[in-house]
Each structure stands twice: as structure tokens, then as C-alpha cells.
């Protein structure tokens, strides 16, 4: 039996256990009216499935699955391990996490357990095995979501402390290697026994940076290992079922590449509207990261369909749910499930609204999704087998994100005054405004040769594999662009003992002669050299400035015009093999990145799906069936786009040429006319 993943999945997250059985048929009827073909069920229902240890009650879930199946709706079952039932906590209170101050997590909530606790692992294996055995032959169950929204809340219980020591022993082999690799001679912290080692506790700025990074790596690996326990059970019992987990976009505390590796599909929980404004560039970047984890289409497991539980929460505007749905599909989603079906009347998420309000009556949001369903029926045949195929890539190392965030000065603030996503977001915003999608690549594992240019956002941590991969890419003709602190540390989070950018100095053709922070909002002026970039653009750098010294053969492409480095190189370009390596010594503004991008687009002849326009997001999906362009208008006004050829607009069924007009919060889906 093959895994059912080909067709577009369209559905909702449904909690039948929250409602009387007499309502289930009505819910299924309404879901059928919306054209839903999938639901997610049961991920928070352990206490109903197993009310007492070893006493399983599948009857209610069987009935709910059958009621939905009668309307042609299949099920993804969530393993219910995100919320342990009270009887487990009563029997094993040690499953609750321990915080840095020795206090256990509270009962009565979710995500309060320790992934290294043997008692919880034992109960996890039991419930997952029981569910998999019961539903492996049910034709209306097509797969599983493992747990729910894994995230790191550090646990300092004895199980985690022992597991961390074992993790360090496995990595370093000996105490001598551990002490020398991490610099524990500082402050007299050299270890003479593995049992002397304890996880770092706040304040982090007073702890060893190498140990802090390894602690974070261990925590991430703990959740990856915990997920794998469940994956292995399901693979053995129901190998024909798909397995996914619902990731959280730009959440960065887990190594999402590792977490995604054993899964069939990456799923993503997408909630754009938390306030009056939506950062659509950041939202688009989250989609690109999710698609990039496996370099194939993904699902939206939870798409916002109502107001979320925040202060003075706004409801989605008319048209926004449709726009978010089409944006997701445009960027590579092949599955859309809305959260949630009906707003719950009780519990911690009573104000996390769904498609239906608390009274269960269909209203505006329901009918908007009905319109979406009609649109998707027209779109689906054209996108099957397609995906987004970017020509730009960004390196993404979760270890590096953690290390960047661990650069904490006295007082607990980041040393560079930046969040670790910001070096990526700065340049991504410029690409987004030009309608250029991006892949995110793991530089320690992935081949870079498929990309015309690769952006390296402050990749501090370097090992031999990454160094060789970057150099090989440029040597063979690639274009690499890096920002401050790239190459500054080894893989153990220790500063290199050579001029920066360390082992990449020959690649970029520079040394960093000196650097300075820019406190209190100070900025430095930077101006590009017209003779090199074919444009003279003035801009600003923030937070950090490095004075660069070009080596023979490297050229300066921008100079500082203010500050202590006035007249000195701020950005350089170097020929390396058949390619080019650019190094930018500050965190530049949009003007400077635009100058670099415009030069780059001319250099490698990259053209976007559509030219830039305020509020426009245009993304192209490509496959054997051809090209499909999604043009989305996120603005409050209509936009007009000049067309160079004739297109077939899939939703309206009309041909368009000359000028394409898109109304506010509307979208067009276009296919080039033959």
C-alpha cells in the first residue's frame, strides 16, 4: 500500500471530544460543504483514549473517523504525548521538567514533560504502539503527526544532567579534550571527573560559551531523539502511513534540519495576524525555511482562521484567510489545514478562534473558506508535481543561530544588538521586495552548486566541512556574500587564533583589521564604489562595523563615510577560482543591499516572476506541467502590474495581457498562454 501524499490536502484541525456526539454529523456535513478531504485529530486526547493506565477507549475516535469518512474526509492522528494525563503525573511526578531554580513544571497544562524521563518514554511507547496497532489497517487514517510543536524549555532534572554528561563524553571522548577544546582553564573550571559537570544556568553571560552551546545542542538532540522513538514505532507497525510534525516557522531553538530528516512531510503552523500589522517578508521567509528543510512541498498543519489569544486580538480581515492560503500554496505548500474547526468554549485556548465561533454557526470566515475551496479546485490540476525553484540560497545553521544568541554581554543583551535571524532578514527583505524566493541550505551537508548566488549571514561557526563546501562552491563559479563575524569561531564556539575571517580569509581576500560595536543606535555611513558595482549608492550600517584590509586581487566595493573608519573599506569583492566572494563589514540597510542585489541580478541575469510593486508578493511554482505564478496583493489598495506576455488567469478562466490589476487583499494565479 503506497503512502497517500500526491493530491492537494485541504481540511481542518478538529476536536470532536470537545463537543456532543450529536453534533459530529453536522460538523462533518459542514466540512463536506467546504470541500475538506482531511482532518487532524486527537493530538491532545490522551486522557480520553486512555483514562486509566492500560484501559484504552478508541470507540469515540473510531466513531468520529467513520462520521468524517462518510463525507470523504480522511484523518491524520496526532500522537497525544504533548499533554500527559493527570494519572501519569500522579504516578510519576518526576516526568515534569525541572527549571534552572529546581522547580518542577506545573501540572494541568501541555509541554510540561521531560523528553529524557524514562517513565514518560515508557508511557509514550505504550500509547503510540496502541494507537498504531489500532489504526494501521483503517483505510480512513492516512498518517500521523508526532506530538505537537516541539520546543525547548530546558530541563535540569537528574536524567537530563546524566544524559548531558554522556552526550559530552560521546562528543569529546576524554576530559582532556573537553577541557582544551572548550577553554575551561578560564576561571579555573577544568574538570577532573565527568560527574563534576553540570548544565549552565542563568545568567548565561557568566557561563562558558562552549558549554552553553553544547547544552543547547544536547537539548535539541533530546527532542530529536524523543521524536525518533515515536517514528520508529509507527514505521514498524504502519509503514504505509505518512509521518509529519507541526513545525513553527522561524522558531529557532531546535535543529529543524535534524527534526525533519526522518519525516515524510514537514508541516508548519502559520499564524500571520497577531496585531495591527503583518510582516509579510518575515512570514514569507518562514515558508521558505519550511520548504527548504526537505527541499520539497510541505503542509500547513495549522493556518489561522480566526483571532488568536493575544491582547486586543484582531480578527482576520475579509479576504486575508484566502490570501494566506494562496500564499502558502504559492511558496510550496501541498496541504492546508485550518486551526481550528470551532472555537472552544473552555480551556486555555477559549479565545483562539476557529472557522466557526463558539456557537458553531457558519459565518463570514466559513463562507470565505468555501470560496477558497472553489478556487483550489481550479488551481490543483496546475500545481501537481510543481515546487518553488529558487536561484538564491541562504546558509542556515541552527548551531550558528544559537551561538549568535549566546553572544551576550554583561547585562544580558546581545553583544551585537541583534537577534540571530536579523542578518538573514535584512537581505531577505530586499529579495522579497523583488519577488525572488530563497532556499535555505545546511552548509555542512548540502550541495550549493544549484544556486546562482549564496548569502552567508554572519556564519560565525566554521568547521572544515563548511569551509571546504563554501570554497568549492565559489571556486566552481558561484557568488558568495557574507556579513560580519563570518568565520570568527570554531565549531566549539571558541574564537579562532588568526586574523578574521579566519580560515575564510583567502576566500574573501581580506583580513579584518579592527572592529567596533555601534551603541545607542549609532550608525555609520557607507557608500558604494561606482567603478565596481556600476552604481553609487549611499546607505547606513548599524550595530557593528569592521575595518577591512583587502589582500592583493581583492577590490573595495563600498567605503565608510562616517565614524572612526571613514575612508576605509566597508565591503569587498574577491575573485576566487571561477567565482566571486563578497564580504560586507557592517549590517547594512536596504539601500546598500539593493545596490548589491541589483548588481548581482545583472551579473547572473536573474529575473523575477513579476517586477516589484508595493504590496505585491509574486511567487512561481515550476514543474513538468509548466510555470504557475501566484500574484498576491497584501496592501489596502489595488495594484497594477505591466505584463510582457499573455497569461491565462486560472481562477477567473480569463486571458490577461497588458496590465494586470489586483484588488486589495486579492490574488491572481497565472499560467503563461501557449
C-alpha positions in Angstrom: 0.0 0.0 0.0 1.6 3.3 -1.1 1.6 6.5 1.0 -1.2 8.9 0.1 0.6 12.2 -0.4 0.1 13.2 -4.0 -3.2 15.2 -4.1 -3.7 18.6 -2.5 -4.8 18.2 1.1 -7.5 20.6 2.3 -9.0 20.5 5.8 -9.1 21.4 9.4 -7.9 20.6 12.9 -10.9 19.0 14.6 -11.6 18.2 18.3 -14.7 16.0 18.4 -14.0 15.2 22.0 -14.9 18.8 22.9 -18.5 18.5 21.5 -21.5 16.2 22.0 -21.6 13.3 19.6 -25.0 14.5 18.4 -23.1 17.5 16.8 -20.5 15.4 14.9 -22.6 14.6 11.9 -23.5 18.3 11.5 -19.8 19.2 11.7 -18.9 16.6 9.0 -21.8 17.9 6.8 -20.4 21.5 7.0 -16.9 20.3 6.4 -18.1 18.5 3.3 -19.7 21.7 2.2 -16.3 23.3 2.3 -14.7 20.5 0.3 -12.5 19.3 3.1 -10.7 16.0 2.5 -8.6 15.7 5.6 -8.7 16.5 9.4 -6.2 16.3 12.1 -7.5 14.5 15.3 -6.6 13.5 18.8 -3.3 15.2 19.5 -4.5 16.4 22.9 -6.8 13.5 23.9 -4.6 11.1 25.8 -6.9 11.2 28.9 -9.9 10.2 26.7 -8.0 7.5 24.8 -6.5 6.0 28.0 -8.5 7.3 31.0 -6.6 4.8 33.2 -3.3 3.0 32.7 -3.8 0.2 30.2 -7.6 0.8 29.7 -8.0 2.1 26.1 -11.1 3.7 24.8 -10.9 4.0 21.0 -14.7 3.8 20.4 -15.3 7.5 20.4 -12.4 8.2 18.0 -13.5 5.3 15.7 -16.9 6.8 15.5 -15.6 10.3 14.8 -13.4 8.9 12.0 -16.3 7.0 10.5 -18.6 10.0 10.6 -16.0 12.1 8.8 -15.2 9.2 6.3 -18.8 9.2 5.2 -18.2 12.7 3.9 -15.0 11.6 2.1 -12.7 13.0 4.8 -9.5 11.2 5.8 -7.7 11.6 9.1 -4.2 12.4 10.4 -3.9 11.3 14.0 -1.7 13.3 16.4 0.1 11.2 18.9 -1.2 12.7 22.2 2.1 12.9 24.0 2.2 16.8 24.2 -0.2 16.7 27.1 0.3 13.9 29.7 -2.9 13.0 31.6 -3.2 13.6 35.3 -2.9 9.9 36.2 0.6 9.7 34.7 1.7 12.8 36.7 0.2 11.4 39.9 2.0 8.1 39.4 5.3 9.6 38.0 5.6 13.3 39.2 9.3 13.0 38.1 8.2 13.4 34.4 7.7 17.1 34.9 10.6 19.3 33.8 12.8 21.0 36.4 13.7 24.6 35.7 17.1 26.2 36.5 16.0 27.0 40.0 15.0 23.4 40.8 11.2 24.0 40.5 9.1 21.4 38.5 6.8 22.5 35.7 3.1 22.8 36.8 0.5 20.1 36.3 -2.6 20.8 34.3 -1.0 22.1 31.1 0.8 20.9 28.0 4.5 20.6 27.0 5.4 20.2 30.7 7.3 16.9 30.5 11.0 15.9 30.2 11.9 14.1 26.9 14.7 12.2 28.8 12.5 10.9 31.6 12.4 7.0 31.4 8.9 6.8 32.8 7.5 9.2 30.3 9.3 7.4 27.5 7.8 4.2 28.6 4.3 5.6 28.6 5.0 7.3 25.2 5.9 4.0 23.7 2.8 2.3 25.1 0.3 4.9 23.8 1.9 5.3 20.4 2.1 1.5 19.9 -1.5 1.1 21.0 -2.7 3.8 18.6 -0.6 2.5 15.6 -1.8 -1.1 16.1 -5.4 0.0 16.3 -5.4 2.3 13.2 -2.8 0.7 10.9 -5.5 -1.1 8.9 -8.1 1.7 9.0 -8.4 2.9 5.4 -9.6 6.3 6.6 -6.4 7.0 8.5 -3.5 8.1 6.3 -0.9 9.2 8.7 0.4 10.7 11.9 1.5 13.9 13.4 4.2 13.3 16.1 3.3 15.2 19.3 2.7 18.9 18.9 5.0 21.9 18.3 8.2 20.6 19.9 10.1 23.3 21.6 12.9 23.7 24.1 12.3 24.6 27.7 15.5 23.4 29.4 15.1 20.7 32.0 17.7 20.3 34.8 16.4 17.0 36.2 18.9 14.3 37.2 18.0 12.4 34.0 19.0 15.3 31.8 22.1 16.1 33.8 23.3 12.4 33.4 22.3 12.4 29.7 24.2 15.6 29.1 27.4 14.2 30.6 27.0 11.1 28.4 26.5 13.4 25.4 29.7 15.3 26.2 31.6 12.1 26.7 30.4 10.8 23.3 31.4 14.1 21.6 34.8 14.7 23.2 36.0 11.3 24.3 38.1 12.4 27.1 38.1 15.1 29.8 41.5 16.4 28.5 39.9 17.0 25.0 36.8 18.6 26.6 38.9 20.9 28.8 41.2 22.0 26.0 38.5 22.3 23.3 36.2 24.5 25.4 38.8 26.6 27.3 37.8 25.5 30.8 41.1 26.8 32.1 39.3 30.2 32.2 38.1 30.9 35.7 39.6 27.6 36.9 36.8 25.4 35.5 38.9 22.4 34.3 37.1 19.1 35.0 38.7 16.1 36.6 35.6 13.9 36.6 32.6 13.7 34.3 30.3 13.9 37.3 31.7 17.4 38.1 29.9 18.7 35.0 26.6 20.5 35.4 24.5 22.2 32.7 24.9 26.0 32.5 22.3 28.0 34.4 21.4 31.7 34.1 22.9 34.2 34.0 24.3 32.9 30.7 26.7 35.8 30.2 28.7 34.5 33.2 29.0 30.9 31.8 31.4 29.2 29.4 30.2 29.9 25.8 31.2 26.4 24.6 29.4 24.6 27.4 26.3 26.8 26.8 26.3 25.9 23.1 26.8 22.2 23.8 24.0 22.3 26.3 21.7 23.8 23.6 22.8 21.1 21.2 22.1 18.4 23.7 18.6 19.8 24.4 17.8 19.9 20.7 19.1 16.4 20.2 17.0 15.2 23.1 13.8 16.2 21.3 15.0 14.8 18.0 15.7 11.5 19.8 12.3 11.6 21.6 10.5 12.1 18.2 12.5 9.2 16.7 11.2 6.9 19.4 7.7 7.5 18.1 8.7 7.5 14.4 10.3 4.1 14.8 7.2 2.5 16.4 4.9 3.8 13.6 7.3 2.8 10.9 7.4 -0.7 12.2 3.7 -1.1 12.6 2.2 1.1 9.9 5.0 1.7 7.2 2.4 2.7 4.7 1.3 5.7 6.7 2.9 9.2 6.3 4.5 10.8 9.3 4.9 14.5 10.0 5.3 17.0 12.8 4.0 20.5 13.0 7.0 22.9 13.0 6.8 26.6 13.9 8.4 28.5 11.0 11.2 30.7 12.3 11.3 29.1 15.7 15.0 28.5 16.1 15.7 26.7 19.3 15.5 23.2 17.7 17.7 22.0 14.8 14.8 21.7 12.4 17.0 20.1 9.7 17.6 17.1 12.1 14.0 17.1 13.3 12.7 17.0 9.7 15.1 14.3 8.5 13.1 11.1 9.5 9.7 12.6 8.5 7.8 12.1 5.2 6.5 15.7 5.2 7.2 18.9 7.0 4.2 20.6 8.4 4.1 24.2 9.6 1.8 26.2 11.9 1.2 29.6 10.3 -0.5 32.5 12.3 0.2 35.8 10.5 -2.1 38.2 12.3 -1.1 38.9 15.9 -1.6 42.6 15.8 -2.5 45.5 13.5 0.4 44.9 11.1 1.7 41.8 9.4 5.4 41.4 8.5 4.8 39.6 5.2 8.6 39.4 4.4 9.2 37.6 7.6 6.2 35.4 7.0 7.4 34.5 3.5 10.9 33.7 4.9 9.2 31.2 7.4 7.6 29.5 4.4 10.9 29.3 2.5 12.6 27.8 5.6 9.9 25.2 6.0 10.0 24.2 2.3 13.8 24.1 2.5 14.0 21.6 5.3 13.4 18.7 2.9 13.5 20.7 -0.4 10.0 19.6 -1.3 6.4 20.6 -0.8 5.2 20.9 2.8 1.9 21.2 4.6 0.3 23.9 6.7 -1.0 21.9 9.6 -2.5 25.0 11.4 -3.5 28.0 9.4 -5.0 30.9 11.3 -8.8 31.1 10.7 -9.8 33.5 13.5 -8.4 35.8 16.1 -5.6 34.3 18.3 -5.2 34.6 22.0 -3.3 37.9 22.4 -4.1 41.3 23.9 -6.8 43.1 21.9 -6.6 40.4 19.2 -7.8 41.4 15.7 -9.9 39.1 13.6 -8.6 38.3 10.1 -9.8 40.9 7.6 -12.2 39.8 4.9 -10.0 38.2 2.2 -7.0 37.5 4.4 -7.6 33.9 5.1 -7.9 33.3 1.4 -4.7 35.3 0.8 -2.8 33.3 3.5 -4.0 30.1 1.9 -2.8 31.1 -1.6 0.4 32.5 -0.2 1.2 29.1 1.4 0.5 27.2 -1.8 2.5 29.7 -3.8 5.5 29.1 -1.6 5.3 25.3 -1.9 2.5 24.0 0.4 0.6 21.0 -0.9 -1.6 20.8 2.2 -3.7 23.3 4.1 -5.4 22.6 7.4 -7.0 25.4 9.3 -6.9 25.8 13.0 -9.4 25.2 14.4 -12.9 24.0 13.3 -14.8 25.5 16.1 -13.8 28.0 18.8 -13.6 26.1 22.1 -15.9 27.2 25.0 -13.4 26.2 27.7 -9.7 25.7 28.5 -6.6 27.8 27.9 -7.4 28.4 24.3 -11.0 29.6 24.6 -10.1 32.8 22.7 -8.1 31.0 20.0 -10.8 31.3 17.4 -11.6 28.9 14.6 -13.6 28.8 11.4 -16.8 28.7 13.5 -17.4 30.8 16.5 -18.3 29.3 19.9 -21.9 28.7 18.9 -21.0 26.6 15.9 -22.9 28.7 13.4 -21.3 29.3 9.9 -20.5 33.0 9.3 -18.2 35.2 7.2 -15.0 33.1 7.8 -16.8 29.9 6.9 -18.0 31.3 3.6 -14.6 32.8 2.8 -13.1 29.3 3.1 -15.9 27.9 0.9 -14.7 30.4 -1.8 -11.2 29.2 -1.2 -12.3 25.6 -1.8 -13.8 26.6 -5.1 -10.6 28.4 -6.1 -8.4 25.4 -5.1 -10.4 23.0 -7.3 -9.3 25.1 -10.3 -5.7 25.5 -9.1 -5.0 21.9 -8.1 -4.5 20.4 -11.5 -2.0 23.0 -12.5 0.3 22.7 -9.4 0.6 18.9 -9.1 4.2 18.0 -9.3 5.4 21.6 -9.1 7.5 23.3 -6.5 9.4 26.6 -5.9 12.8 26.5 -7.6 14.9 29.4 -6.2 18.2 30.6 -7.7 19.3 32.2 -4.5 20.2 30.4 -1.3 20.9 31.4 2.3 23.1 29.3 4.5 21.2 28.2 7.6 23.0 26.6 10.6 20.9 26.3 13.7 24.1 25.8 15.7 25.2 29.2 14.4 21.8 30.8 15.4 22.3 29.5 18.9 25.9 30.7 19.1 24.9 34.1 17.9 22.2 34.4 20.5 24.7 33.2 23.1 26.9 36.2 22.3 25.6 38.0 25.4 27.4 40.9 27.1 27.1 41.9 30.7 23.5 42.8 31.4 22.1 40.0 29.3 21.9 41.9 26.0 23.2 40.5 22.7 26.7 41.6 22.0 25.8 42.8 18.5 22.5 44.3 19.4 20.7 41.8 17.0 18.5 38.8 17.1 20.2 35.9 15.2 17.6 35.9 12.4 18.2 39.6 11.6 21.3 39.2 9.5 19.2 36.9 7.2 16.1 39.0 7.4 17.9 42.2 6.3 18.9 40.8 2.9 15.8 38.6 2.6 13.5 41.7 2.8 15.3 43.1 -0.3 14.9 39.8 -2.2 11.3 39.6 -1.1 10.6 43.1 -2.4 12.0 42.0 -5.8 9.8 38.8 -5.8 12.8 36.5 -5.6 12.3 33.3 -3.5 15.1 31.8 -1.4 16.2 28.3 -0.4 17.8 27.8 3.0 20.7 25.3 2.9 22.7 23.5 5.6 26.2 24.4 4.6 27.6 21.3 6.5 25.6 18.9 4.3 24.1 20.3 1.2 25.4 20.9 -2.3 25.4 24.6 -3.2 26.1 24.2 -6.9 22.4 24.5 -7.9 22.3 28.2 -6.9 23.5 31.3 -8.7 24.4 33.1 -5.5 24.6 32.1 -1.8 24.2 34.5 1.1 26.1 33.7 4.2 24.5 35.7 7.1 27.1 36.0 9.9 28.2 32.4 9.9 30.4 32.6 12.9 30.8 28.9 13.5 33.1 27.2 10.9 34.3 23.7 10.6 36.4 22.0 7.9 33.4 20.6 6.1 31.7 24.0 5.9 34.9 25.8 4.9 35.5 23.3 2.0 31.9 23.5 0.9 31.9 27.3 0.6 35.3 27.4 -1.1 34.4 24.7 -3.6 31.2 26.5 -4.5 33.0 29.7 -5.3 35.9 28.0 -7.0 33.5 26.4 -9.4 31.8 29.7 -10.3 29.4 30.6 -7.5 28.9 34.0 -6.0 29.1 34.2 -2.2 28.1 37.1 0.0 28.9 37.2 3.7 28.3 39.6 6.6 30.2 40.4 9.9 31.6 37.8 12.1 31.6 35.1 9.4 34.4 32.7 10.2 35.1 34.1 13.7 34.7 30.9 15.7 35.4 27.2 15.5 32.7 24.6 15.9 33.1 24.5 19.7 32.2 28.2 19.9 35.9 29.3 20.5 37.3 32.4 18.8 39.9 31.4 16.1 43.5 32.3 16.7 44.1 34.0 13.4 43.1 37.2 11.7 39.4 37.2 10.8 37.6 35.9 8.9 39.8 33.0 9.9 40.1 30.1 7.5 38.0 32.0 5.0 40.4 34.9 4.7 41.8 33.6 1.4 38.3 33.1 0.1 37.2 36.7 0.7 40.7 38.1 0.1 40.6 40.2 3.2 41.6 40.5 6.9 39.6 42.3 9.5 42.0 44.9 10.9 39.7 46.1 13.6 36.1 46.1 14.6 33.7 48.1 16.8 30.2 48.0 18.1 27.9 50.9 17.4 26.0 51.5 20.6 22.9 53.6 21.3 21.5 53.5 17.8 24.7 54.9 16.3 25.0 54.2 12.5 27.9 54.6 10.1 27.6 56.0 6.6 28.6 53.6 3.8 28.8 54.5 0.0 29.3 52.1 -2.8 32.1 52.4 -5.4 30.5 53.2 -8.8 33.5 51.8 -10.7 32.9 48.3 -9.3 29.2 47.9 -8.7 28.2 50.3 -11.6 26.2 52.4 -9.2 27.0 54.9 -6.5 24.6 54.4 -3.6 24.7 55.9 -0.1 23.4 54.0 2.9 23.9 53.1 6.6 25.4 50.3 8.6 24.1 49.5 12.1 25.2 47.8 15.3 28.7 46.7 14.1 31.5 47.9 11.9 34.6 46.1 10.7 37.6 47.8 9.1 38.6 45.5 6.2 42.0 45.2 4.7 41.9 43.8 1.1 44.6 41.5 0.0 46.2 41.6 -3.4 43.5 41.0 -6.1 40.5 41.9 -3.9 38.6 45.2 -4.6 36.7 47.6 -2.4 33.1 47.9 -3.4 32.0 50.2 -0.5 33.7 52.7 1.9 32.8 54.1 5.3 31.8 57.8 5.0 31.4 58.4 8.8 32.7 57.1 12.0 36.2 56.1 13.1 36.7 54.1 9.9 35.9 56.9 7.5 37.5 56.3 4.1 38.3 52.7 4.9 36.8 49.6 3.1 33.4 48.6 4.4 32.8 45.9 1.7 35.0 44.0 -0.7 34.9 41.6 -3.6 37.4 38.9 -4.4 38.0 36.6 -7.4 38.4 33.0 -6.2 38.7 30.3 -8.8 35.9 30.9 -11.3 33.6 32.7 -8.8 33.3 35.8 -6.6 33.3 36.2 -2.8 31.8 39.4 -1.3 32.3 40.4 2.3 30.3 43.2 4.0 31.7 44.6 7.2 28.6 46.1 8.8 24.9 45.2 8.9 23.7 47.4 6.0 20.4 49.0 5.3 18.0 48.4 2.4 19.8 50.9 0.1 23.1 49.1 0.3 21.6 45.6 -0.1 19.6 46.8 -3.0 22.7 48.1 -4.7 24.4 44.7 -4.3 21.3 42.8 -5.4 20.8 44.9 -8.5 24.4 44.4 -9.5 24.0 40.7 -8.8 20.8 40.3 -10.8 22.6 41.9 -13.8 25.7 39.8 -13.3 23.9 36.4 -13.4 20.9 37.5 -15.4 18.2 36.6 -12.8 14.7 37.9 -13.5 11.8 37.7 -11.0 8.4 36.4 -11.8 7.0 40.0 -11.8 8.6 43.4 -11.3 8.4 44.9 -7.8 5.2 46.7 -6.7 4.1 47.9 -3.3 2.2 45.2 -1.5 2.9 42.6 -4.2 4.2 39.1 -3.5 4.7 37.1 -6.6 6.0 33.5 -6.5 6.4 31.0 -9.2 6.0 27.2 -8.9 7.7 25.1 -11.6 7.3 21.5 -12.7 6.7 19.2 -15.7 3.3 20.9 -16.2 4.9 24.3 -16.7 5.1 27.5 -14.7 2.4 28.9 -12.4 2.7 32.4 -11.0 0.8 33.4 -7.8 0.4 37.2 -7.6 -0.8 38.3 -4.2 -1.8 41.8 -3.1 -1.3 42.3 0.6 -2.0 46.0 0.5 -5.1 48.1 1.2 -5.2 49.4 -2.4 -5.4 47.9 -5.9 -2.1 47.4 -7.7 -1.3 47.2 -11.4 1.4 45.1 -12.9 2.7 45.5 -16.5 2.8 42.2 -18.4 5.2 41.4 -21.1 3.2 38.4 -22.4 -0.3 37.0 -22.3 -1.4 34.8 -19.3 -4.3 32.6 -18.5 -5.7 33.5 -15.1 -6.7 30.2 -13.6 -9.3 31.3 -11.1 -11.4 33.5 -13.4 -10.7 31.5 -16.5 -9.8 34.7 -18.4 -6.8 35.7 -20.5 -5.0 38.8 -19.4 -2.3 40.9 -21.1 -1.0 44.4 -21.0 -1.9 45.4 -17.4 -2.8 43.0 -14.6 -4.9 44.6 -11.9 -5.2 43.0 -8.5 -7.6 44.4 -6.0 -6.8 44.9 -2.3 -6.3 41.6 -0.4 -6.9 39.6 -3.6 -4.8 37.3 -5.7 -4.3 36.1 -9.3 -3.0 32.7 -10.3 -1.5 32.8 -13.8 -0.2 30.4 -16.4 1.7 31.7 -19.5 -0.5 31.3 -22.6 0.8 28.9 -25.2 
